[in-house]
Every structure is written in structure tokens, then in C-alpha cells.
Amino acid sequence: MGRAITIDNCNTFSMEKNEQWGPDGVADFALSDAKGVPLLPEGHYRIDPALPFFFNGLLMGVCVQGEAAITVNFKHYTLTPGVTLLILPYYLFQFERQSDDFTFEGFYFSFNFFVGLVLPADFKALSQISEQPCLSVAADDVKALRNFYAGIVNQYRRMTQAYRVQVLRGLLYAMLLYIVSIYKGSEQIEYSGTQTRQEEITAKFLTLLNEYYKFHRAVSFYSDKLCVSSKYLSQVVKDTTGRPVHIWIIEQIILESKRLLRTTSMSVYQIAEELHFPNASFFGQYFKKHTGVTPYKFRRS
């Protein structure tokens, strides 16, 4: 087994804009470089491409040249020309091996970027994307996606254009729906390699955690969902990632708490409600216990 994956040895970052993004930044959005690494403002986050990624947004794009091996929630995939990649929030993913000519065209963003835009009623492809984040598409679709990409990059760089962000939002929204439309009419590609029983349970736990962490903090909730004992689940997740279930739950809550404190104007009371704590005082005690500082002090730091 390789190095255990924990929050401490992952690239963890939030997509929301704060004062460090500068005047040219766009909230909830970042371009990717040709190797799949987010182009974040200098000094905002330190990104190590050799480490896994774990963040509160989506990664969307297409491989246009070369080849890369990528792991998503412990499943192994191969990106080759014409394969799209769409990774959902709070998924662990890592670009492992890349050919020298590997070229990826894509973006990092959060669903918050689409505030004000209504997803269609039949937007049910998330479960399909969750199971298979890579999809091999036809040449015409690759051409269309690359046109979307070029238009989005061009719009992003128009710093002084009126309605710059609104146009950018519309283009990205259209590209996302285009990829989803391909999912609805295409067969997915299989992931390469095999997944051990422990990795399968861990991946399912991480999926459940992403869905329920705001509502359930008890290990027993997740073990019941997976039809295993709490002790067994915690041991499996610890063997696979280096940390037991309760630590993953805590880290997910703390990561989201920090995001809300740093990147929104929500009061501590509102954040406590958002994360389903009994009250603001209980949330404050929980946050201080696991970070060493109060929510107020963290927000001011």
C-alpha cells in the first residue's frame, strides 16, 4: 500500500473568492493548466501537483493530447485524447503518471458559480458521473468542447469587458450541460485496474460523507448505510487512507466551516445552522476543539 491519503497531504482549497484573489480573479472559478493543475492566484494556495486533490468544487475538461493516469476515489482511469473528465465536489483525485505531451483543457469551479441559473428538471446525471467520471466522446463532441474551452478562456481574459463574469458563467454553464448531454446518450468507459474490497468500501464511505456530513457526524450512520460495523468501517478506512472514519468526518466539517468563515458573510449562528449544530455555542466549541482557535478569531486571521 502506498502513502496514506489524508487532508494533511492533499491539495485542499476552496473555490470562493476572497481578498487574495485580486481584482482580476473570478469567484468560484479557476483555469486549469495543461497538466490539470488549477491556476490559482500566487500566494493564495500552495499546490503540489504530486499530491492528491481534495476541494469543494468541480473539475471539468477534456484530454486533447498524450496520456495520463488518474485516480478518483481510489479508482484508476486513463485519460487519452477524446476522454472527458468531470469530478464532483469533495472527491479525492490525483494525476499520477503523465506523458510528456499530455495536454488537458479544463476548469475548476463550484456550483456557486451558477447561482441564478436553473438546472433542468431532468438533470440526474450526477450519479452516473459519480460512478464514472471519465467518458470517451466522439470527435465532433471533442471539437465542440474545445470551442467552448477557447471561448471561456478568451472571455476570462477580457478583464475590462462589461458583464465579463455573467458571460463567463453562461459559457461554462453551456459547456457543463453539453458534457451532461453526452453522458445521457453515451456509454461510459470502464475504469482500469481492480479495486480491492477495502478501497470499494472507502470510496463508498467518501461518497456518503460528501452527501451527509452536514447532517450526520456519527460513525454508526455511515456504517449502517454500508451494512458493516462501525469498528470494521473505521479500520478499513484507516488502513486505506491512514485515518479512521471519525477523523474524516471532523476534517470535512472543519474544512467546510473554514470555507464558510473565510469566503462568506454568514454569521457564526448561520454557519452553525448550515452545518446542523444545536447552536452557535456548540459549533464554536467544536471548531475550537479541532482547530485551536474560535470561529471569530479564525475569521479575523
Beta strands, then each sheet from edge to edge (+ up, - down):
strand 1: 11-13
strand 2: 29-31
strand 3: 53-55
strand 4: 58-65
strand 5: 68-72
strand 6: 75-79
strand 7: 83-87
strand 8: 93-98
strand 9: 103-109
strand 10: 134-136
sheet 1: 1+ 3+
sheet 2: 2+ 9- 4+ 7- 10+
sheet 3: 6+ 5- 8+
end
